[in-house]
Amino acid sequence: MKIIISNDSGLPIYEQIKNQIKAQIVAGDLEADEGLPGMRTLASDLKVSVITTKRAYNDLE
């Protein structure tokens, strides 16, 4: 999964993550049975707080 965040964007980081995951689902890049990376793994990969990824995942639920 490829997610690109920007600190210069007007959107909060959790919104950027959420929107990009949604876009990948709609585009068919993420299959229905494909799991998302764990919150800690994603936070580490993006170099953001686990709280940020948790909020994005909670909003997606």
mmCIF file as Biopython writes it, N, C-alpha, C and O atoms, coordinates in Angstrom:
data_model
#
loop_
_atom_site.group_PDB
_atom_site.id
_atom_site.type_symbol
_atom_site.label_atom_id
_atom_site.label_alt_id
_atom_site.label_comp_id
_atom_site.label_asym_id
_atom_site.label_entity_id
_atom_site.label_seq_id
_atom_site.pdbx_PDB_ins_code
_atom_site.Cartn_x
_atom_site.Cartn_y
_atom_site.Cartn_z
_atom_site.occupancy
_atom_site.B_iso_or_equiv
_atom_site.auth_seq_id
_atom_site.auth_asym_id
_atom_site.pdbx_PDB_model_num
ATOM 1   N N  . MET A ? 1  ? 0.852   -1.163  0.000  1.0 0.0 1  A 1 
ATOM 2   C CA . MET A ? 1  ? 0.000   0.000   0.000  1.0 0.0 1  A 1 
ATOM 3   C C  . MET A ? 1  ? 0.900   1.227   0.000  1.0 0.0 1  A 1 
ATOM 4   O O  . MET A ? 1  ? 1.860   1.309   0.766  1.0 0.0 1  A 1 
ATOM 5   N N  . LYS A ? 2  ? 0.581   2.167   -0.856 1.0 0.0 2  A 1 
ATOM 6   C CA . LYS A ? 2  ? 1.370   3.391   -0.945 1.0 0.0 2  A 1 
ATOM 7   C C  . LYS A ? 2  ? 0.526   4.564   -0.471 1.0 0.0 2  A 1 
ATOM 8   O O  . LYS A ? 2  ? -0.526  4.864   -1.037 1.0 0.0 2  A 1 
ATOM 9   N N  . ILE A ? 3  ? 1.002   5.215   0.566  1.0 0.0 3  A 1 
ATOM 10  C CA . ILE A ? 3  ? 0.333   6.395   1.111  1.0 0.0 3  A 1 
ATOM 11  C C  . ILE A ? 3  ? 1.369   7.497   1.204  1.0 0.0 3  A 1 
ATOM 12  O O  . ILE A ? 3  ? 2.455   7.303   1.749  1.0 0.0 3  A 1 
ATOM 13  N N  . ILE A ? 4  ? 1.024   8.644   0.671  1.0 0.0 4  A 1 
ATOM 14  C CA . ILE A ? 4  ? 1.915   9.803   0.706  1.0 0.0 4  A 1 
ATOM 15  C C  . ILE A ? 4  ? 1.232   10.901  1.508  1.0 0.0 4  A 1 
ATOM 16  O O  . ILE A ? 4  ? 0.121   11.321  1.186  1.0 0.0 4  A 1 
ATOM 17  N N  . ILE A ? 5  ? 1.904   11.359  2.551  1.0 0.0 5  A 1 
ATOM 18  C CA . ILE A ? 5  ? 1.341   12.434  3.362  1.0 0.0 5  A 1 
ATOM 19  C C  . ILE A ? 5  ? 2.134   13.708  3.131  1.0 0.0 5  A 1 
ATOM 20  O O  . ILE A ? 5  ? 3.317   13.677  2.791  1.0 0.0 5  A 1 
ATOM 21  N N  . SER A ? 6  ? 1.450   14.828  3.325  1.0 0.0 6  A 1 
ATOM 22  C CA . SER A ? 6  ? 2.086   16.121  3.143  1.0 0.0 6  A 1 
ATOM 23  C C  . SER A ? 6  ? 1.774   17.006  4.345  1.0 0.0 6  A 1 
ATOM 24  O O  . SER A ? 6  ? 0.614   17.185  4.717  1.0 0.0 6  A 1 
ATOM 25  N N  . ASN A ? 7  ? 2.807   17.543  4.933  1.0 0.0 7  A 1 
ATOM 26  C CA . ASN A ? 7  ? 2.611   18.469  6.051  1.0 0.0 7  A 1 
ATOM 27  C C  . ASN A ? 7  ? 2.111   19.830  5.569  1.0 0.0 7  A 1 
ATOM 28  O O  . ASN A ? 7  ? 1.603   20.623  6.361  1.0 0.0 7  A 1 
ATOM 29  N N  . ASP A ? 8  ? 2.255   20.096  4.278  1.0 0.0 8  A 1 
ATOM 30  C CA . ASP A ? 8  ? 1.816   21.367  3.718  1.0 0.0 8  A 1 
ATOM 31  C C  . ASP A ? 8  ? 0.348   21.351  3.309  1.0 0.0 8  A 1 
ATOM 32  O O  . ASP A ? 8  ? -0.224  22.393  2.988  1.0 0.0 8  A 1 
ATOM 33  N N  . SER A ? 9  ? -0.255  20.175  3.320  1.0 0.0 9  A 1 
ATOM 34  C CA . SER A ? 9  ? -1.653  20.047  2.931  1.0 0.0 9  A 1 
ATOM 35  C C  . SER A ? 9  ? -2.539  20.707  3.988  1.0 0.0 9  A 1 
ATOM 36  O O  . SER A ? 9  ? -2.179  20.768  5.163  1.0 0.0 9  A 1 
ATOM 37  N N  . GLY A ? 10 ? -3.675  21.189  3.564  1.0 0.0 10 A 1 
ATOM 38  C CA . GLY A ? 10 ? -4.625  21.777  4.495  1.0 0.0 10 A 1 
ATOM 39  C C  . GLY A ? 10 ? -5.377  20.731  5.298  1.0 0.0 10 A 1 
ATOM 40  O O  . GLY A ? 10 ? -6.046  21.059  6.278  1.0 0.0 10 A 1 
ATOM 41  N N  . LEU A ? 11 ? -5.268  19.452  4.882  1.0 0.0 11 A 1 
ATOM 42  C CA . LEU A ? 11 ? -5.964  18.371  5.571  1.0 0.0 11 A 1 
ATOM 43  C C  . LEU A ? 11 ? -5.097  17.795  6.686  1.0 0.0 11 A 1 
ATOM 44  O O  . LEU A ? 11 ? -3.878  17.702  6.546  1.0 0.0 11 A 1 
ATOM 45  N N  . PRO A ? 12 ? -5.735  17.404  7.801  1.0 0.0 12 A 1 
ATOM 46  C CA . PRO A ? 12 ? -4.973  16.707  8.843  1.0 0.0 12 A 1 
ATOM 47  C C  . PRO A ? 12 ? -4.411  15.393  8.290  1.0 0.0 12 A 1 
ATOM 48  O O  . PRO A ? 12 ? -4.954  14.839  7.334  1.0 0.0 12 A 1 
ATOM 49  N N  . ILE A ? 13 ? -3.351  14.908  8.878  1.0 0.0 13 A 1 
ATOM 50  C CA . ILE A ? 13 ? -2.689  13.696  8.385  1.0 0.0 13 A 1 
ATOM 51  C C  . ILE A ? 13 ? -3.635  12.498  8.409  1.0 0.0 13 A 1 
ATOM 52  O O  . ILE A ? 13 ? -3.636  11.701  7.471  1.0 0.0 13 A 1 
ATOM 53  N N  . TYR A ? 14 ? -4.446  12.354  9.470  1.0 0.0 14 A 1 
ATOM 54  C CA . TYR A ? 14 ? -5.358  11.215  9.531  1.0 0.0 14 A 1 
ATOM 55  C C  . TYR A ? 14 ? -6.356  11.252  8.376  1.0 0.0 14 A 1 
ATOM 56  O O  . TYR A ? 14 ? -6.742  10.202  7.862  1.0 0.0 14 A 1 
ATOM 57  N N  . GLU A ? 15 ? -6.776  12.445  7.963  1.0 0.0 15 A 1 
ATOM 58  C CA . GLU A ? 15 ? -7.699  12.578  6.824  1.0 0.0 15 A 1 
ATOM 59  C C  . GLU A ? 15 ? -6.997  12.174  5.527  1.0 0.0 15 A 1 
ATOM 60  O O  . GLU A ? 15 ? -7.594  11.521  4.671  1.0 0.0 15 A 1 
ATOM 61  N N  . GLN A ? 16 ? -5.740  12.562  5.386  1.0 0.0 16 A 1 
ATOM 62  C CA . GLN A ? 16 ? -4.979  12.190  4.196  1.0 0.0 16 A 1 
ATOM 63  C C  . GLN A ? 16 ? -4.853  10.669  4.102  1.0 0.0 16 A 1 
ATOM 64  O O  . GLN A ? 16 ? -5.024  10.094  3.027  1.0 0.0 16 A 1 
ATOM 65  N N  . ILE A ? 17 ? -4.556  10.025  5.221  1.0 0.0 17 A 1 
ATOM 66  C CA . ILE A ? 17 ? -4.443  8.560   5.241  1.0 0.0 17 A 1 
ATOM 67  C C  . ILE A ? 17 ? -5.775  7.929   4.878  1.0 0.0 17 A 1 
ATOM 68  O O  . ILE A ? 17 ? -5.844  7.051   4.018  1.0 0.0 17 A 1 
ATOM 69  N N  . LYS A ? 18 ? -6.824  8.379   5.535  1.0 0.0 18 A 1 
ATOM 70  C CA . LYS A ? 18 ? -8.166  7.826   5.305  1.0 0.0 18 A 1 
ATOM 71  C C  . LYS A ? 18 ? -8.582  7.996   3.846  1.0 0.0 18 A 1 
ATOM 72  O O  . LYS A ? 18 ? -9.074  7.053   3.227  1.0 0.0 18 A 1 
ATOM 73  N N  . ASN A ? 19 ? -8.388  9.183   3.302  1.0 0.0 19 A 1 
ATOM 74  C CA . ASN A ? 19 ? -8.793  9.451   1.921  1.0 0.0 19 A 1 
ATOM 75  C C  . ASN A ? 19 ? -8.008  8.605   0.920  1.0 0.0 19 A 1 
ATOM 76  O O  . ASN A ? 19 ? -8.567  8.138   -0.072 1.0 0.0 19 A 1 
ATOM 77  N N  . GLN A ? 20 ? -6.733  8.411   1.174  1.0 0.0 20 A 1 
ATOM 78  C CA . GLN A ? 20 ? -5.920  7.625   0.244  1.0 0.0 20 A 1 
ATOM 79  C C  . GLN A ? 20 ? -6.268  6.138   0.312  1.0 0.0 20 A 1 
ATOM 80  O O  . GLN A ? 20 ? -6.228  5.448   -0.706 1.0 0.0 20 A 1 
ATOM 81  N N  . ILE A ? 21 ? -6.606  5.645   1.493  1.0 0.0 21 A 1 
ATOM 82  C CA . ILE A ? 21 ? -7.044  4.248   1.601  1.0 0.0 21 A 1 
ATOM 83  C C  . ILE A ? 21 ? -8.367  4.070   0.878  1.0 0.0 21 A 1 
ATOM 84  O O  . ILE A ? 21 ? -8.548  3.095   0.150  1.0 0.0 21 A 1 
ATOM 85  N N  . LYS A ? 22 ? -9.299  5.004   1.070  1.0 0.0 22 A 1 
ATOM 86  C CA . LYS A ? 22 ? -10.588 4.941   0.362  1.0 0.0 22 A 1 
ATOM 87  C C  . LYS A ? 22 ? -10.380 4.959   -1.148 1.0 0.0 22 A 1 
ATOM 88  O O  . LYS A ? 22 ? -11.009 4.191   -1.876 1.0 0.0 22 A 1 
ATOM 89  N N  . ALA A ? 23 ? -9.503  5.831   -1.614 1.0 0.0 23 A 1 
ATOM 90  C CA . ALA A ? 23 ? -9.237  5.942   -3.052 1.0 0.0 23 A 1 
ATOM 91  C C  . ALA A ? 23 ? -8.670  4.639   -3.603 1.0 0.0 23 A 1 
ATOM 92  O O  . ALA A ? 23 ? -9.017  4.234   -4.712 1.0 0.0 23 A 1 
ATOM 93  N N  . GLN A ? 24 ? -7.804  3.981   -2.842 1.0 0.0 24 A 1 
ATOM 94  C CA . GLN A ? 24 ? -7.230  2.717   -3.298 1.0 0.0 24 A 1 
ATOM 95  C C  . GLN A ? 24 ? -8.277  1.609   -3.337 1.0 0.0 24 A 1 
ATOM 96  O O  . GLN A ? 24 ? -8.206  0.717   -4.183 1.0 0.0 24 A 1 
ATOM 97  N N  . ILE A ? 25 ? -9.239  1.660   -2.436 1.0 0.0 25 A 1 
ATOM 98  C CA . ILE A ? 25 ? -10.329 0.679   -2.446 1.0 0.0 25 A 1 
ATOM 99  C C  . ILE A ? 25 ? -11.204 0.897   -3.674 1.0 0.0 25 A 1 
ATOM 100 O O  . ILE A ? 25 ? -11.533 -0.054  -4.383 1.0 0.0 25 A 1 
ATOM 101 N N  . VAL A ? 26 ? -11.578 2.143   -3.922 1.0 0.0 26 A 1 
ATOM 102 C CA . VAL A ? 26 ? -12.438 2.474   -5.067 1.0 0.0 26 A 1 
ATOM 103 C C  . VAL A ? 26 ? -11.738 2.134   -6.385 1.0 0.0 26 A 1 
ATOM 104 O O  . VAL A ? 26 ? -12.376 1.647   -7.319 1.0 0.0 26 A 1 
ATOM 105 N N  . ALA A ? 27 ? -10.439 2.388   -6.461 1.0 0.0 27 A 1 
ATOM 106 C CA . ALA A ? 27 ? -9.684  2.116   -7.681 1.0 0.0 27 A 1 
ATOM 107 C C  . ALA A ? 27 ? -9.434  0.625   -7.893 1.0 0.0 27 A 1 
ATOM 108 O O  . ALA A ? 27 ? -8.990  0.213   -8.965 1.0 0.0 27 A 1 
ATOM 109 N N  . GLY A ? 28 ? -9.718  -0.181  -6.875 1.0 0.0 28 A 1 
ATOM 110 C CA . GLY A ? 28 ? -9.499  -1.614  -6.993 1.0 0.0 28 A 1 
ATOM 111 C C  . GLY A ? 28 ? -8.092  -2.050  -6.648 1.0 0.0 28 A 1 
ATOM 112 O O  . GLY A ? 28 ? -7.736  -3.213  -6.838 1.0 0.0 28 A 1 
ATOM 113 N N  . ASP A ? 29 ? -7.285  -1.127  -6.140 1.0 0.0 29 A 1 
ATOM 114 C CA . ASP A ? 29 ? -5.918  -1.464  -5.751 1.0 0.0 29 A 1 
ATOM 115 C C  . ASP A ? 29 ? -5.888  -2.312  -4.480 1.0 0.0 29 A 1 
ATOM 116 O O  . ASP A ? 29 ? -4.954  -3.086  -4.270 1.0 0.0 29 A 1 
ATOM 117 N N  . LEU A ? 30 ? -6.907  -2.165  -3.636 1.0 0.0 30 A 1 
ATOM 118 C CA . LEU A ? 30 ? -7.056  -2.986  -2.435 1.0 0.0 30 A 1 
ATOM 119 C C  . LEU A ? 30 ? -8.262  -3.895  -2.629 1.0 0.0 30 A 1 
ATOM 120 O O  . LEU A ? 30 ? -9.372  -3.423  -2.876 1.0 0.0 30 A 1 
ATOM 121 N N  . GLU A ? 31 ? -8.039  -5.182  -2.517 1.0 0.0 31 A 1 
ATOM 122 C CA . GLU A ? 31 ? -9.110  -6.156  -2.673 1.0 0.0 31 A 1 
ATOM 123 C C  . GLU A ? 31 ? -9.925  -6.253  -1.389 1.0 0.0 31 A 1 
ATOM 124 O O  . GLU A ? 31 ? -9.469  -5.855  -0.317 1.0 0.0 31 A 1 
ATOM 125 N N  . ALA A ? 32 ? -11.138 -6.788  -1.514 1.0 0.0 32 A 1 
ATOM 126 C CA . ALA A ? 32 ? -12.043 -6.897  -0.372 1.0 0.0 32 A 1 
ATOM 127 C C  . ALA A ? 32 ? -11.460 -7.754  0.753  1.0 0.0 32 A 1 
ATOM 128 O O  . ALA A ? 32 ? -11.678 -7.452  1.927  1.0 0.0 32 A 1 
ATOM 129 N N  . ASP A ? 33 ? -10.731 -8.806  0.420  1.0 0.0 33 A 1 
ATOM 130 C CA . ASP A ? 33 ? -10.201 -9.687  1.454  1.0 0.0 33 A 1 
ATOM 131 C C  . ASP A ? 33 ? -8.766  -9.353  1.853  1.0 0.0 33 A 1 
ATOM 132 O O  . ASP A ? 33 ? -8.162  -10.059 2.661  1.0 0.0 33 A 1 
ATOM 133 N N  . GLU A ? 34 ? -8.225  -8.286  1.291  1.0 0.0 34 A 1 
ATOM 134 C CA . GLU A ? 34 ? -6.859  -7.868  1.609  1.0 0.0 34 A 1 
ATOM 135 C C  . GLU A ? 34 ? -6.851  -7.040  2.890  1.0 0.0 34 A 1 
ATOM 136 O O  . GLU A ? 34 ? -7.604  -6.075  3.022  1.0 0.0 34 A 1 
ATOM 137 N N  . GLY A ? 35 ? -6.005  -7.423  3.816  1.0 0.0 35 A 1 
ATOM 138 C CA . GLY A ? 35 ? -5.932  -6.711  5.087  1.0 0.0 35 A 1 
ATOM 139 C C  . GLY A ? 35 ? -5.089  -5.452  4.989  1.0 0.0 35 A 1 
ATOM 140 O O  . GLY A ? 35 ? -4.180  -5.353  4.164  1.0 0.0 35 A 1 
ATOM 141 N N  . LEU A ? 36 ? -5.406  -4.498  5.842  1.0 0.0 36 A 1 
ATOM 142 C CA . LEU A ? 36 ? -4.608  -3.272  5.939  1.0 0.0 36 A 1 
ATOM 143 C C  . LEU A ? 36 ? -3.420  -3.536  6.863  1.0 0.0 36 A 1 
ATOM 144 O O  . LEU A ? 36 ? -3.482  -4.429  7.708  1.0 0.0 36 A 1 
ATOM 145 N N  . PRO A ? 37 ? -2.361  -2.783  6.714  1.0 0.0 37 A 1 
ATOM 146 C CA . PRO A ? 37 ? -1.241  -2.952  7.647  1.0 0.0 37 A 1 
ATOM 147 C C  . PRO A ? 37 ? -1.675  -2.562  9.056  1.0 0.0 37 A 1 
ATOM 148 O O  . PRO A ? 37 ? -2.599  -1.767  9.231  1.0 0.0 37 A 1 
ATOM 149 N N  . GLY A ? 38 ? -1.018  -3.115  10.039 1.0 0.0 38 A 1 
ATOM 150 C CA . GLY A ? 38 ? -1.319  -2.770  11.418 1.0 0.0 38 A 1 
ATOM 151 C C  . GLY A ? 38 ? -1.095  -1.291  11.682 1.0 0.0 38 A 1 
ATOM 152 O O  . GLY A ? 38 ? -0.318  -0.634  10.989 1.0 0.0 38 A 1 
ATOM 153 N N  . MET A ? 39 ? -1.781  -0.780  12.686 1.0 0.0 39 A 1 
ATOM 154 C CA . MET A ? 39 ? -1.663  0.650   12.999 1.0 0.0 39 A 1 
ATOM 155 C C  . MET A ? 39 ? -0.228  1.049   13.318 1.0 0.0 39 A 1 
ATOM 156 O O  . MET A ? 39 ? 0.250   2.086   12.859 1.0 0.0 39 A 1 
ATOM 157 N N  . ARG A ? 40 ? 0.452   0.231   14.098 1.0 0.0 40 A 1 
ATOM 158 C CA . ARG A ? 40 ? 1.834   0.546   14.481 1.0 0.0 40 A 1 
ATOM 159 C C  . ARG A ? 40 ? 2.774   0.467   13.280 1.0 0.0 40 A 1 
ATOM 160 O O  . ARG A ? 40 ? 3.684   1.284   13.134 1.0 0.0 40 A 1 
ATOM 161 N N  . THR A ? 41 ? 2.543   -0.514  12.433 1.0 0.0 41 A 1 
ATOM 162 C CA . THR A ? 41 ? 3.378   -0.663  11.237 1.0 0.0 41 A 1 
ATOM 163 C C  . THR A ? 41 ? 3.213   0.536   10.319 1.0 0.0 41 A 1 
ATOM 164 O O  . THR A ? 41 ? 4.197   1.102   9.843  1.0 0.0 41 A 1 
ATOM 165 N N  . LEU A ? 42 ? 1.959   0.923   10.068 1.0 0.0 42 A 1 
ATOM 166 C CA . LEU A ? 42 ? 1.692   2.066   9.203  1.0 0.0 42 A 1 
ATOM 167 C C  . LEU A ? 42 ? 2.264   3.343   9.800  1.0 0.0 42 A 1 
ATOM 168 O O  . LEU A ? 42 ? 2.866   4.153   9.094  1.0 0.0 42 A 1 
ATOM 169 N N  . ALA A ? 43 ? 2.075   3.519   11.104 1.0 0.0 43 A 1 
ATOM 170 C CA . ALA A ? 43 ? 2.611   4.715   11.780 1.0 0.0 43 A 1 
ATOM 171 C C  . ALA A ? 43 ? 4.130   4.771   11.637 1.0 0.0 43 A 1 
ATOM 172 O O  . ALA A ? 43 ? 4.695   5.835   11.384 1.0 0.0 43 A 1 
ATOM 173 N N  . SER A ? 44 ? 4.783   3.636   11.797 1.0 0.0 44 A 1 
ATOM 174 C CA . SER A ? 44 ? 6.232   3.581   11.668 1.0 0.0 44 A 1 
ATOM 175 C C  . SER A ? 44 ? 6.670   3.881   10.237 1.0 0.0 44 A 1 
ATOM 176 O O  . SER A ? 44 ? 7.619   4.636   10.021 1.0 0.0 44 A 1 
ATOM 177 N N  . ASP A ? 45 ? 5.980   3.291   9.259  1.0 0.0 45 A 1 
ATOM 178 C CA . ASP A ? 45 ? 6.319   3.519   7.855  1.0 0.0 45 A 1 
ATOM 179 C C  . ASP A ? 45 ? 6.158   4.986   7.456  1.0 0.0 45 A 1 
ATOM 180 O O  . ASP A ? 45 ? 6.971   5.524   6.705  1.0 0.0 45 A 1 
ATOM 181 N N  . LEU A ? 46 ? 5.096   5.630   7.967  1.0 0.0 46 A 1 
ATOM 182 C CA . LEU A ? 46 ? 4.813   7.019   7.613  1.0 0.0 46 A 1 
ATOM 183 C C  . LEU A ? 46 ? 5.504   8.018   8.543  1.0 0.0 46 A 1 
ATOM 184 O O  . LEU A ? 46 ? 5.495   9.224   8.296  1.0 0.0 46 A 1 
ATOM 185 N N  . LYS A ? 47 ? 6.098   7.497   9.608  1.0 0.0 47 A 1 
ATOM 186 C CA . LYS A ? 47 ? 6.747   8.338   10.620 1.0 0.0 47 A 1 
ATOM 187 C C  . LYS A ? 47 ? 5.769   9.331   11.245 1.0 0.0 47 A 1 
ATOM 188 O O  . LYS A ? 47 ? 6.046   10.524  11.364 1.0 0.0 47 A 1 
ATOM 189 N N  . VAL A ? 48 ? 4.599   8.784   11.645 1.0 0.0 48 A 1 
ATOM 190 C CA . VAL A ? 48 ? 3.581   9.564   12.340 1.0 0.0 48 A 1 
ATOM 191 C C  . VAL A ? 48 ? 3.211   8.833   13.627 1.0 0.0 48 A 1 
ATOM 192 O O  . VAL A ? 48 ? 3.657   7.710   13.861 1.0 0.0 48 A 1 
ATOM 193 N N  . SER A ? 49 ? 2.413   9.460   14.437 1.0 0.0 49 A 1 
ATOM 194 C CA . SER A ? 49 ? 1.964   8.876   15.698 1.0 0.0 49 A 1 
ATOM 195 C C  . SER A ? 49 ? 0.991   7.724   15.451 1.0 0.0 49 A 1 
ATOM 196 O O  . SER A ? 49 ? 0.233   7.729   14.482 1.0 0.0 49 A 1 
ATOM 197 N N  . VAL A ? 50 ? 1.028   6.744   16.343 1.0 0.0 50 A 1 
ATOM 198 C CA . VAL A ? 50 ? 0.060   5.644   16.276 1.0 0.0 50 A 1 
ATOM 199 C C  . VAL A ? 50 ? -1.351  6.191   16.465 1.0 0.0 50 A 1 
ATOM 200 O O  . VAL A ? 50 ? -2.304  5.657   15.898 1.0 0.0 50 A 1 
ATOM 201 N N  . ILE A ? 51 ? -1.489  7.238   17.246 1.0 0.0 51 A 1 
ATOM 202 C CA . ILE A ? 51 ? -2.803  7.860   17.469 1.0 0.0 51 A 1 
ATOM 203 C C  . ILE A ? 51 ? -3.374  8.367   16.146 1.0 0.0 51 A 1 
ATOM 204 O O  . ILE A ? 51 ? -4.581  8.292   15.918 1.0 0.0 51 A 1 
ATOM 205 N N  . THR A ? 52 ? -2.517  8.877   15.285 1.0 0.0 52 A 1 
ATOM 206 C CA . THR A ? 52 ? -2.955  9.378   13.979 1.0 0.0 52 A 1 
ATOM 207 C C  . THR A ? 52 ? -3.502  8.243   13.125 1.0 0.0 52 A 1 
ATOM 208 O O  . THR A ? 52 ? -4.570  8.372   12.527 1.0 0.0 52 A 1 
ATOM 209 N N  . THR A ? 53 ? -2.772  7.130   13.066 1.0 0.0 53 A 1 
ATOM 210 C CA . THR A ? 53 ? -3.254  6.009   12.258 1.0 0.0 53 A 1 
ATOM 211 C C  . THR A ? 53 ? -4.493  5.379   12.887 1.0 0.0 53 A 1 
ATOM 212 O O  . THR A ? 53 ? -5.380  4.906   12.176 1.0 0.0 53 A 1 
ATOM 213 N N  . LYS A ? 54 ? -4.553  5.373   14.208 1.0 0.0 54 A 1 
ATOM 214 C CA . LYS A ? 54 ? -5.732  4.828   14.897 1.0 0.0 54 A 1 
ATOM 215 C C  . LYS A ? 54 ? -6.973  5.638   14.537 1.0 0.0 54 A 1 
ATOM 216 O O  . LYS A ? 54 ? -8.043  5.077   14.300 1.0 0.0 54 A 1 
ATOM 217 N N  . ARG A ? 55 ? -6.828  6.940   14.500 1.0 0.0 55 A 1 
ATOM 218 C CA . ARG A ? 55 ? -7.976  7.793   14.154 1.0 0.0 55 A 1 
ATOM 219 C C  . ARG A ? 55 ? -8.422  7.542   12.719 1.0 0.0 55 A 1 
ATOM 220 O O  . ARG A ? 55 ? -9.620  7.475   12.445 1.0 0.0 55 A 1 
ATOM 221 N N  . ALA A ? 56 ? -7.479  7.406   11.812 1.0 0.0 56 A 1 
ATOM 222 C CA . ALA A ? 56 ? -7.820  7.130   10.409 1.0 0.0 56 A 1 
ATOM 223 C C  . ALA A ? 56 ? -8.552  5.794   10.294 1.0 0.0 56 A 1 
ATOM 224 O O  . ALA A ? 56 ? -9.570  5.699   9.608  1.0 0.0 56 A 1 
ATOM 225 N N  . TYR A ? 57 ? -8.036  4.767   10.962 1.0 0.0 57 A 1 
ATOM 226 C CA . TYR A ? 57 ? -8.663  3.439   10.908 1.0 0.0 57 A 1 
ATOM 227 C C  . TYR A ? 57 ? -10.040 3.461   11.557 1.0 0.0 57 A 1 
ATOM 228 O O  . TYR A ? 57 ? -10.977 2.849   11.044 1.0 0.0 57 A 1 
ATOM 229 N N  . ASN A ? 58 ? -10.173 4.165   12.687 1.0 0.0 58 A 1 
ATOM 230 C CA . ASN A ? 58 ? -11.482 4.254   13.344 1.0 0.0 58 A 1 
ATOM 231 C C  . ASN A ? 58 ? -12.498 4.939   12.434 1.0 0.0 58 A 1 
ATOM 232 O O  . ASN A ? 58 ? -13.650 4.511   12.356 1.0 0.0 58 A 1 
ATOM 233 N N  . ASP A ? 59 ? -12.076 5.996   11.751 1.0 0.0 59 A 1 
ATOM 234 C CA . ASP A ? 59 ? -12.982 6.683   10.839 1.0 0.0 59 A 1 
ATOM 235 C C  . ASP A ? 59 ? -13.383 5.783   9.671  1.0 0.0 59 A 1 
ATOM 236 O O  . ASP A ? 59 ? -14.511 5.864   9.186  1.0 0.0 59 A 1 
ATOM 237 N N  . LEU A ? 60 ? -12.473 4.932   9.223  1.0 0.0 60 A 1 
ATOM 238 C CA . LEU A ? 60 ? -12.773 4.023   8.126  1.0 0.0 60 A 1 
ATOM 239 C C  . LEU A ? 60 ? -13.765 2.931   8.535  1.0 0.0 60 A 1 
ATOM 240 O O  . LEU A ? 60 ? -14.543 2.448   7.712  1.0 0.0 60 A 1 
ATOM 241 N N  . GLU A ? 61 ? -13.728 2.550   9.808  1.0 0.0 61 A 1 
ATOM 242 C CA . GLU A ? 61 ? -14.663 1.523   10.288 1.0 0.0 61 A 1 
ATOM 243 C C  . GLU A ? 61 ? -16.078 2.022   10.168 1.0 0.0 61 A 1 
ATOM 244 O O  . GLU A ? 61 ? -17.016 1.307   10.520 1.0 0.0 61 A 1 
#
